Amino acid sequence: MLNIQNALDTLRKDLHESHGHSFSAGEIDSKPDEVIVHHLKGETLDEFVLVMVEREHSEYFG
């Protein structure tokens, strides 16, 4: 899980850099958190959580 956490931290940083000019930090942080919780509670393999977070965030923020 540590490697996943490091990857999620990097993804979150990238999302702030990409969308920080259009959305608040709270908005940017809340969506990945929501997606992470959803996929970690389900049957998604840990290895795919990062991919799912990035995909759903891109769909949500454009």
mmCIF file of the N, C-alpha and C atoms, coordinates in Angstrom:
data_MODEL
# 
_entry.id   MODEL 
# 
loop_
_atom_site.group_PDB 
_atom_site.id 
_atom_site.type_symbol 
_atom_site.label_atom_id 
_atom_site.label_alt_id 
_atom_site.label_comp_id 
_atom_site.label_asym_id 
_atom_site.label_entity_id 
_atom_site.label_seq_id 
_atom_site.pdbx_PDB_ins_code 
_atom_site.Cartn_x 
_atom_site.Cartn_y 
_atom_site.Cartn_z 
_atom_site.occupancy 
_atom_site.B_iso_or_equiv 
_atom_site.pdbx_formal_charge 
_atom_site.auth_seq_id 
_atom_site.auth_comp_id 
_atom_site.auth_asym_id 
_atom_site.auth_atom_id 
_atom_site.pdbx_PDB_model_num 
ATOM 1   N N  . MET A 1 1  ? 0.825   -1.204 0.000   1.00 0.00 ? 1  MET A N  1 
ATOM 2   C CA . MET A 1 1  ? 0.000   0.000  0.000   1.00 0.00 ? 1  MET A CA 1 
ATOM 3   C C  . MET A 1 1  ? 0.861   1.257  0.000   1.00 0.00 ? 1  MET A C  1 
ATOM 4   N N  . LEU A 1 2  ? 2.081   1.161  0.518   1.00 0.00 ? 2  LEU A N  1 
ATOM 5   C CA . LEU A 1 2  ? 2.951   2.331  0.554   1.00 0.00 ? 2  LEU A CA 1 
ATOM 6   C C  . LEU A 1 2  ? 3.254   2.840  -0.848  1.00 0.00 ? 2  LEU A C  1 
ATOM 7   N N  . ASN A 1 3  ? 3.544   1.937  -1.780  1.00 0.00 ? 3  ASN A N  1 
ATOM 8   C CA . ASN A 1 3  ? 3.808   2.356  -3.152  1.00 0.00 ? 3  ASN A CA 1 
ATOM 9   C C  . ASN A 1 3  ? 2.587   3.007  -3.775  1.00 0.00 ? 3  ASN A C  1 
ATOM 10  N N  . ILE A 1 4  ? 1.421   2.477  -3.476  1.00 0.00 ? 4  ILE A N  1 
ATOM 11  C CA . ILE A 1 4  ? 0.188   3.082  -3.977  1.00 0.00 ? 4  ILE A CA 1 
ATOM 12  C C  . ILE A 1 4  ? 0.021   4.473  -3.380  1.00 0.00 ? 4  ILE A C  1 
ATOM 13  N N  . GLN A 1 5  ? 0.295   4.620  -2.090  1.00 0.00 ? 5  GLN A N  1 
ATOM 14  C CA . GLN A 1 5  ? 0.163   5.931  -1.445  1.00 0.00 ? 5  GLN A CA 1 
ATOM 15  C C  . GLN A 1 5  ? 1.116   6.938  -2.071  1.00 0.00 ? 5  GLN A C  1 
ATOM 16  N N  . ASN A 1 6  ? 2.350   6.541  -2.337  1.00 0.00 ? 6  ASN A N  1 
ATOM 17  C CA . ASN A 1 6  ? 3.304   7.436  -2.994  1.00 0.00 ? 6  ASN A CA 1 
ATOM 18  C C  . ASN A 1 6  ? 2.807   7.833  -4.380  1.00 0.00 ? 6  ASN A C  1 
ATOM 19  N N  . ALA A 1 7  ? 2.283   6.881  -5.108  1.00 0.00 ? 7  ALA A N  1 
ATOM 20  C CA . ALA A 1 7  ? 1.761   7.164  -6.445  1.00 0.00 ? 7  ALA A CA 1 
ATOM 21  C C  . ALA A 1 7  ? 0.558   8.095  -6.374  1.00 0.00 ? 7  ALA A C  1 
ATOM 22  N N  . LEU A 1 8  ? -0.316  7.883  -5.391  1.00 0.00 ? 8  LEU A N  1 
ATOM 23  C CA . LEU A 1 8  ? -1.485  8.755  -5.233  1.00 0.00 ? 8  LEU A CA 1 
ATOM 24  C C  . LEU A 1 8  ? -1.062  10.165 -4.847  1.00 0.00 ? 8  LEU A C  1 
ATOM 25  N N  . ASP A 1 9  ? -0.033  10.292 -4.020  1.00 0.00 ? 9  ASP A N  1 
ATOM 26  C CA . ASP A 1 9  ? 0.483   11.615 -3.659  1.00 0.00 ? 9  ASP A CA 1 
ATOM 27  C C  . ASP A 1 9  ? 1.016   12.337 -4.891  1.00 0.00 ? 9  ASP A C  1 
ATOM 28  N N  . THR A 1 10 ? 1.734   11.611 -5.735  1.00 0.00 ? 10 THR A N  1 
ATOM 29  C CA . THR A 1 10 ? 2.254   12.191 -6.973  1.00 0.00 ? 10 THR A CA 1 
ATOM 30  C C  . THR A 1 10 ? 1.113   12.583 -7.905  1.00 0.00 ? 10 THR A C  1 
ATOM 31  N N  . LEU A 1 11 ? 0.122   11.717 -8.020  1.00 0.00 ? 11 LEU A N  1 
ATOM 32  C CA . LEU A 1 11 ? -1.038  12.018 -8.859  1.00 0.00 ? 11 LEU A CA 1 
ATOM 33  C C  . LEU A 1 11 ? -1.755  13.261 -8.351  1.00 0.00 ? 11 LEU A C  1 
ATOM 34  N N  . ARG A 1 12 ? -1.961  13.346 -7.047  1.00 0.00 ? 12 ARG A N  1 
ATOM 35  C CA . ARG A 1 12 ? -2.640  14.506 -6.460  1.00 0.00 ? 12 ARG A CA 1 
ATOM 36  C C  . ARG A 1 12 ? -1.862  15.791 -6.775  1.00 0.00 ? 12 ARG A C  1 
ATOM 37  N N  . LYS A 1 13 ? -0.539  15.746 -6.662  1.00 0.00 ? 13 LYS A N  1 
ATOM 38  C CA . LYS A 1 13 ? 0.294   16.910 -6.984  1.00 0.00 ? 13 LYS A CA 1 
ATOM 39  C C  . LYS A 1 13 ? 0.106   17.295 -8.453  1.00 0.00 ? 13 LYS A C  1 
ATOM 40  N N  . ASP A 1 14 ? 0.132   16.300 -9.331  1.00 0.00 ? 14 ASP A N  1 
ATOM 41  C CA . ASP A 1 14 ? -0.058  16.557 -10.764 1.00 0.00 ? 14 ASP A CA 1 
ATOM 42  C C  . ASP A 1 14 ? -1.433  17.161 -11.050 1.00 0.00 ? 14 ASP A C  1 
ATOM 43  N N  . LEU A 1 15 ? -2.448  16.676 -10.357 1.00 0.00 ? 15 LEU A N  1 
ATOM 44  C CA . LEU A 1 15 ? -3.800  17.200 -10.558 1.00 0.00 ? 15 LEU A CA 1 
ATOM 45  C C  . LEU A 1 15 ? -3.889  18.661 -10.133 1.00 0.00 ? 15 LEU A C  1 
ATOM 46  N N  . HIS A 1 16 ? -3.222  19.012 -9.044  1.00 0.00 ? 16 HIS A N  1 
ATOM 47  C CA . HIS A 1 16 ? -3.210  20.410 -8.605  1.00 0.00 ? 16 HIS A CA 1 
ATOM 48  C C  . HIS A 1 16 ? -2.513  21.288 -9.640  1.00 0.00 ? 16 HIS A C  1 
ATOM 49  N N  . GLU A 1 17 ? -1.417  20.789 -10.201 1.00 0.00 ? 17 GLU A N  1 
ATOM 50  C CA . GLU A 1 17 ? -0.700  21.552 -11.224 1.00 0.00 ? 17 GLU A CA 1 
ATOM 51  C C  . GLU A 1 17 ? -1.542  21.710 -12.486 1.00 0.00 ? 17 GLU A C  1 
ATOM 52  N N  . SER A 1 18 ? -2.276  20.674 -12.844 1.00 0.00 ? 18 SER A N  1 
ATOM 53  C CA . SER A 1 18 ? -3.076  20.704 -14.074 1.00 0.00 ? 18 SER A CA 1 
ATOM 54  C C  . SER A 1 18 ? -4.361  21.504 -13.947 1.00 0.00 ? 18 SER A C  1 
ATOM 55  N N  . HIS A 1 19 ? -4.999  21.443 -12.777 1.00 0.00 ? 19 HIS A N  1 
ATOM 56  C CA . HIS A 1 19 ? -6.331  22.027 -12.633 1.00 0.00 ? 19 HIS A CA 1 
ATOM 57  C C  . HIS A 1 19 ? -6.421  23.132 -11.582 1.00 0.00 ? 19 HIS A C  1 
ATOM 58  N N  . GLY A 1 20 ? -5.293  23.455 -10.946 1.00 0.00 ? 20 GLY A N  1 
ATOM 59  C CA . GLY A 1 20 ? -5.300  24.443 -9.871  1.00 0.00 ? 20 GLY A CA 1 
ATOM 60  C C  . GLY A 1 20 ? -5.723  25.833 -10.307 1.00 0.00 ? 20 GLY A C  1 
ATOM 61  N N  . HIS A 1 21 ? -5.583  26.145 -11.573 1.00 0.00 ? 21 HIS A N  1 
ATOM 62  C CA . HIS A 1 21 ? -5.976  27.452 -12.078 1.00 0.00 ? 21 HIS A CA 1 
ATOM 63  C C  . HIS A 1 21 ? -7.491  27.575 -12.258 1.00 0.00 ? 21 HIS A C  1 
ATOM 64  N N  . SER A 1 22 ? -8.185  26.449 -12.318 1.00 0.00 ? 22 SER A N  1 
ATOM 65  C CA . SER A 1 22 ? -9.628  26.464 -12.571 1.00 0.00 ? 22 SER A CA 1 
ATOM 66  C C  . SER A 1 22 ? -10.476 25.997 -11.400 1.00 0.00 ? 22 SER A C  1 
ATOM 67  N N  . PHE A 1 23 ? -9.877  25.240 -10.480 1.00 0.00 ? 23 PHE A N  1 
ATOM 68  C CA . PHE A 1 23 ? -10.633 24.657 -9.374  1.00 0.00 ? 23 PHE A CA 1 
ATOM 69  C C  . PHE A 1 23 ? -9.894  24.881 -8.065  1.00 0.00 ? 23 PHE A C  1 
ATOM 70  N N  . SER A 1 24 ? -10.645 24.912 -6.974  1.00 0.00 ? 24 SER A N  1 
ATOM 71  C CA . SER A 1 24 ? -10.031 25.085 -5.659  1.00 0.00 ? 24 SER A CA 1 
ATOM 72  C C  . SER A 1 24 ? -9.321  23.801 -5.242  1.00 0.00 ? 24 SER A C  1 
ATOM 73  N N  . ALA A 1 25 ? -8.407  23.928 -4.295  1.00 0.00 ? 25 ALA A N  1 
ATOM 74  C CA . ALA A 1 25 ? -7.690  22.757 -3.781  1.00 0.00 ? 25 ALA A CA 1 
ATOM 75  C C  . ALA A 1 25 ? -8.669  21.753 -3.187  1.00 0.00 ? 25 ALA A C  1 
ATOM 76  N N  . GLY A 1 26 ? -9.692  22.242 -2.524  1.00 0.00 ? 26 GLY A N  1 
ATOM 77  C CA . GLY A 1 26 ? -10.693 21.352 -1.938  1.00 0.00 ? 26 GLY A CA 1 
ATOM 78  C C  . GLY A 1 26 ? -11.426 20.537 -2.983  1.00 0.00 ? 26 GLY A C  1 
ATOM 79  N N  . GLU A 1 27 ? -11.777 21.184 -4.091  1.00 0.00 ? 27 GLU A N  1 
ATOM 80  C CA . GLU A 1 27 ? -12.452 20.466 -5.173  1.00 0.00 ? 27 GLU A CA 1 
ATOM 81  C C  . GLU A 1 27 ? -11.534 19.409 -5.789  1.00 0.00 ? 27 GLU A C  1 
ATOM 82  N N  . ILE A 1 28 ? -10.286 19.779 -5.993  1.00 0.00 ? 28 ILE A N  1 
ATOM 83  C CA . ILE A 1 28 ? -9.333  18.852 -6.600  1.00 0.00 ? 28 ILE A CA 1 
ATOM 84  C C  . ILE A 1 28 ? -9.080  17.664 -5.682  1.00 0.00 ? 28 ILE A C  1 
ATOM 85  N N  . ASP A 1 29 ? -8.968  17.903 -4.387  1.00 0.00 ? 29 ASP A N  1 
ATOM 86  C CA . ASP A 1 29 ? -8.693  16.823 -3.431  1.00 0.00 ? 29 ASP A CA 1 
ATOM 87  C C  . ASP A 1 29 ? -9.896  15.938 -3.175  1.00 0.00 ? 29 ASP A C  1 
ATOM 88  N N  . SER A 1 30 ? -11.082 16.500 -3.201  1.00 0.00 ? 30 SER A N  1 
ATOM 89  C CA . SER A 1 30 ? -12.262 15.715 -2.828  1.00 0.00 ? 30 SER A CA 1 
ATOM 90  C C  . SER A 1 30 ? -12.591 14.625 -3.845  1.00 0.00 ? 30 SER A C  1 
ATOM 91  N N  . LYS A 1 31 ? -12.407 14.893 -5.113  1.00 0.00 ? 31 LYS A N  1 
ATOM 92  C CA . LYS A 1 31 ? -12.744 13.887 -6.127  1.00 0.00 ? 31 LYS A CA 1 
ATOM 93  C C  . LYS A 1 31 ? -11.838 12.660 -6.046  1.00 0.00 ? 31 LYS A C  1 
ATOM 94  N N  . PRO A 1 32 ? -10.509 12.816 -6.005  1.00 0.00 ? 32 PRO A N  1 
ATOM 95  C CA . PRO A 1 32 ? -9.682  11.611 -5.870  1.00 0.00 ? 32 PRO A CA 1 
ATOM 96  C C  . PRO A 1 32 ? -9.986  10.838 -4.591  1.00 0.00 ? 32 PRO A C  1 
ATOM 97  N N  . ASP A 1 33 ? -10.226 11.557 -3.496  1.00 0.00 ? 33 ASP A N  1 
ATOM 98  C CA . ASP A 1 33 ? -10.547 10.880 -2.235  1.00 0.00 ? 33 ASP A CA 1 
ATOM 99  C C  . ASP A 1 33 ? -11.808 10.039 -2.380  1.00 0.00 ? 33 ASP A C  1 
ATOM 100 N N  . GLU A 1 34 ? -12.800 10.600 -3.035  1.00 0.00 ? 34 GLU A N  1 
ATOM 101 C CA . GLU A 1 34 ? -14.067 9.889  -3.258  1.00 0.00 ? 34 GLU A CA 1 
ATOM 102 C C  . GLU A 1 34 ? -13.842 8.627  -4.099  1.00 0.00 ? 34 GLU A C  1 
ATOM 103 N N  . VAL A 1 35 ? -13.073 8.756  -5.153  1.00 0.00 ? 35 VAL A N  1 
ATOM 104 C CA . VAL A 1 35 ? -12.815 7.628  -6.049  1.00 0.00 ? 35 VAL A CA 1 
ATOM 105 C C  . VAL A 1 35 ? -11.959 6.566  -5.352  1.00 0.00 ? 35 VAL A C  1 
ATOM 106 N N  . ILE A 1 36 ? -10.966 6.989  -4.592  1.00 0.00 ? 36 ILE A N  1 
ATOM 107 C CA . ILE A 1 36 ? -10.107 6.053  -3.864  1.00 0.00 ? 36 ILE A CA 1 
ATOM 108 C C  . ILE A 1 36 ? -10.934 5.215  -2.908  1.00 0.00 ? 36 ILE A C  1 
ATOM 109 N N  . VAL A 1 37 ? -11.771 5.868  -2.114  1.00 0.00 ? 37 VAL A N  1 
ATOM 110 C CA . VAL A 1 37 ? -12.610 5.146  -1.155  1.00 0.00 ? 37 VAL A CA 1 
ATOM 111 C C  . VAL A 1 37 ? -13.509 4.160  -1.887  1.00 0.00 ? 37 VAL A C  1 
ATOM 112 N N  . HIS A 1 38 ? -14.118 4.601  -2.960  1.00 0.00 ? 38 HIS A N  1 
ATOM 113 C CA . HIS A 1 38 ? -15.016 3.741  -3.731  1.00 0.00 ? 38 HIS A CA 1 
ATOM 114 C C  . HIS A 1 38 ? -14.304 2.476  -4.210  1.00 0.00 ? 38 HIS A C  1 
ATOM 115 N N  . HIS A 1 39 ? -13.131 2.642  -4.783  1.00 0.00 ? 39 HIS A N  1 
ATOM 116 C CA . HIS A 1 39 ? -12.436 1.495  -5.366  1.00 0.00 ? 39 HIS A CA 1 
ATOM 117 C C  . HIS A 1 39 ? -11.745 0.629  -4.324  1.00 0.00 ? 39 HIS A C  1 
ATOM 118 N N  . LEU A 1 40 ? -11.280 1.200  -3.231  1.00 0.00 ? 40 LEU A N  1 
ATOM 119 C CA . LEU A 1 40 ? -10.651 0.383  -2.192  1.00 0.00 ? 40 LEU A CA 1 
ATOM 120 C C  . LEU A 1 40 ? -11.686 -0.447 -1.439  1.00 0.00 ? 40 LEU A C  1 
ATOM 121 N N  . LYS A 1 41 ? -12.930 0.034  -1.375  1.00 0.00 ? 41 LYS A N  1 
ATOM 122 C CA . LYS A 1 41 ? -13.992 -0.724 -0.717  1.00 0.00 ? 41 LYS A CA 1 
ATOM 123 C C  . LYS A 1 41 ? -14.513 -1.846 -1.608  1.00 0.00 ? 41 LYS A C  1 
ATOM 124 N N  . GLY A 1 42 ? -14.340 -1.695 -2.898  1.00 0.00 ? 42 GLY A N  1 
ATOM 125 C CA . GLY A 1 42 ? -14.862 -2.678 -3.845  1.00 0.00 ? 42 GLY A CA 1 
ATOM 126 C C  . GLY A 1 42 ? -13.862 -3.783 -4.116  1.00 0.00 ? 42 GLY A C  1 
ATOM 127 N N  . GLU A 1 43 ? -14.034 -4.375 -5.249  1.00 0.00 ? 43 GLU A N  1 
ATOM 128 C CA . GLU A 1 43 ? -13.194 -5.509 -5.623  1.00 0.00 ? 43 GLU A CA 1 
ATOM 129 C C  . GLU A 1 43 ? -12.073 -5.114 -6.577  1.00 0.00 ? 43 GLU A C  1 
ATOM 130 N N  . THR A 1 44 ? -11.829 -3.823 -6.719  1.00 0.00 ? 44 THR A N  1 
ATOM 131 C CA . THR A 1 44 ? -10.771 -3.361 -7.607  1.00 0.00 ? 44 THR A CA 1 
ATOM 132 C C  . THR A 1 44 ? -9.414  -3.750 -7.030  1.00 0.00 ? 44 THR A C  1 
ATOM 133 N N  . LEU A 1 45 ? -8.556  -4.304 -7.853  1.00 0.00 ? 45 LEU A N  1 
ATOM 134 C CA . LEU A 1 45 ? -7.206  -4.636 -7.409  1.00 0.00 ? 45 LEU A CA 1 
ATOM 135 C C  . LEU A 1 45 ? -6.451  -3.360 -7.082  1.00 0.00 ? 45 LEU A C  1 
ATOM 136 N N  . ASP A 1 46 ? -5.651  -3.392 -6.028  1.00 0.00 ? 46 ASP A N  1 
ATOM 137 C CA . ASP A 1 46 ? -4.896  -2.214 -5.618  1.00 0.00 ? 46 ASP A CA 1 
ATOM 138 C C  . ASP A 1 46 ? -4.095  -1.613 -6.767  1.00 0.00 ? 46 ASP A C  1 
ATOM 139 N N  . GLU A 1 47 ? -3.564  -2.465 -7.630  1.00 0.00 ? 47 GLU A N  1 
ATOM 140 C CA . GLU A 1 47 ? -2.739  -1.997 -8.738  1.00 0.00 ? 47 GLU A CA 1 
ATOM 141 C C  . GLU A 1 47 ? -3.521  -1.113 -9.712  1.00 0.00 ? 47 GLU A C  1 
ATOM 142 N N  . PHE A 1 48 ? -4.834  -1.271 -9.744  1.00 0.00 ? 48 PHE A N  1 
ATOM 143 C CA . PHE A 1 48 ? -5.646  -0.509 -10.685 1.00 0.00 ? 48 PHE A CA 1 
ATOM 144 C C  . PHE A 1 48 ? -6.297  0.729  -10.070 1.00 0.00 ? 48 PHE A C  1 
ATOM 145 N N  . VAL A 1 49 ? -6.192  0.901  -8.762  1.00 0.00 ? 49 VAL A N  1 
ATOM 146 C CA . VAL A 1 49 ? -6.834  2.039  -8.106  1.00 0.00 ? 49 VAL A CA 1 
ATOM 147 C C  . VAL A 1 49 ? -6.302  3.340  -8.676  1.00 0.00 ? 49 VAL A C  1 
ATOM 148 N N  . LEU A 1 50 ? -4.998  3.460  -8.831  1.00 0.00 ? 50 LEU A N  1 
ATOM 149 C CA . LEU A 1 50 ? -4.409  4.682  -9.362  1.00 0.00 ? 50 LEU A CA 1 
ATOM 150 C C  . LEU A 1 50 ? -4.937  4.991  -10.757 1.00 0.00 ? 50 LEU A C  1 
ATOM 151 N N  . VAL A 1 51 ? -5.028  3.983  -11.597 1.00 0.00 ? 51 VAL A N  1 
ATOM 152 C CA . VAL A 1 51 ? -5.541  4.161  -12.958 1.00 0.00 ? 51 VAL A CA 1 
ATOM 153 C C  . VAL A 1 51 ? -6.986  4.641  -12.915 1.00 0.00 ? 51 VAL A C  1 
ATOM 154 N N  . MET A 1 52 ? -7.783  4.039  -12.049 1.00 0.00 ? 52 MET A N  1 
ATOM 155 C CA . MET A 1 52 ? -9.193  4.411  -11.931 1.00 0.00 ? 52 MET A CA 1 
ATOM 156 C C  . MET A 1 52 ? -9.335  5.846  -11.423 1.00 0.00 ? 52 MET A C  1 
ATOM 157 N N  . VAL A 1 53 ? -8.519  6.224  -10.449 1.00 0.00 ? 53 VAL A N  1 
ATOM 158 C CA . VAL A 1 53 ? -8.574  7.584  -9.907  1.00 0.00 ? 53 VAL A CA 1 
ATOM 159 C C  . VAL A 1 53 ? -8.227  8.587  -10.993 1.00 0.00 ? 53 VAL A C  1 
ATOM 160 N N  . GLU A 1 54 ? -7.161  8.335  -11.711 1.00 0.00 ? 54 GLU A N  1 
ATOM 161 C CA . GLU A 1 54 ? -6.744  9.263  -12.760 1.00 0.00 ? 54 GLU A CA 1 
ATOM 162 C C  . GLU A 1 54 ? -7.803  9.371  -13.857 1.00 0.00 ? 54 GLU A C  1 
ATOM 163 N N  . ARG A 1 55 ? -8.357  8.252  -14.276 1.00 0.00 ? 55 ARG A N  1 
ATOM 164 C CA . ARG A 1 55 ? -9.375  8.258  -15.330 1.00 0.00 ? 55 ARG A CA 1 
ATOM 165 C C  . ARG A 1 55 ? -10.625 9.014  -14.894 1.00 0.00 ? 55 ARG A C  1 
ATOM 166 N N  . GLU A 1 56 ? -11.124 8.691  -13.710 1.00 0.00 ? 56 GLU A N  1 
ATOM 167 C CA . GLU A 1 56 ? -12.355 9.332  -13.257 1.00 0.00 ? 56 GLU A CA 1 
ATOM 168 C C  . GLU A 1 56 ? -12.142 10.813 -12.975 1.00 0.00 ? 56 GLU A C  1 
ATOM 169 N N  . HIS A 1 57 ? -10.965 11.174 -12.510 1.00 0.00 ? 57 HIS A N  1 
ATOM 170 C CA . HIS A 1 57 ? -10.672 12.587 -12.273 1.00 0.00 ? 57 HIS A CA 1 
ATOM 171 C C  . HIS A 1 57 ? -10.637 13.334 -13.601 1.00 0.00 ? 57 HIS A C  1 
ATOM 172 N N  . SER A 1 58 ? -10.024 12.753 -14.611 1.00 0.00 ? 58 SER A N  1 
ATOM 173 C CA . SER A 1 58 ? -9.972  13.387 -15.933 1.00 0.00 ? 58 SER A CA 1 
ATOM 174 C C  . SER A 1 58 ? -11.364 13.551 -16.521 1.00 0.00 ? 58 SER A C  1 
ATOM 175 N N  . GLU A 1 59 ? -12.211 12.555 -16.334 1.00 0.00 ? 59 GLU A N  1 
ATOM 176 C CA . GLU A 1 59 ? -13.587 12.653 -16.822 1.00 0.00 ? 59 GLU A CA 1 
ATOM 177 C C  . GLU A 1 59 ? -14.351 13.748 -16.088 1.00 0.00 ? 59 GLU A C  1 
ATOM 178 N N  . TYR A 1 60 ? -14.114 13.883 -14.796 1.00 0.00 ? 60 TYR A N  1 
ATOM 179 C CA . TYR A 1 60 ? -14.847 14.849 -13.979 1.00 0.00 ? 60 TYR A CA 1 
ATOM 180 C C  . TYR A 1 60 ? -14.399 16.285 -14.264 1.00 0.00 ? 60 TYR A C  1 
ATOM 181 N N  . PHE A 1 61 ? -13.083 16.508 -14.328 1.00 0.00 ? 61 PHE A N  1 
ATOM 182 C CA . PHE A 1 61 ? -12.563 17.861 -14.496 1.00 0.00 ? 61 PHE A CA 1 
ATOM 183 C C  . PHE A 1 61 ? -12.268 18.224 -15.948 1.00 0.00 ? 61 PHE A C  1 
ATOM 184 N N  . GLY A 1 62 ? -12.283 17.252 -16.822 1.00 0.00 ? 62 GLY A N  1 
ATOM 185 C CA . GLY A 1 62 ? -12.079 17.528 -18.239 1.00 0.00 ? 62 GLY A CA 1 
ATOM 186 C C  . GLY A 1 62 ? -10.685 17.536 -18.644 1.00 0.00 ? 62 GLY A C  1 
# 
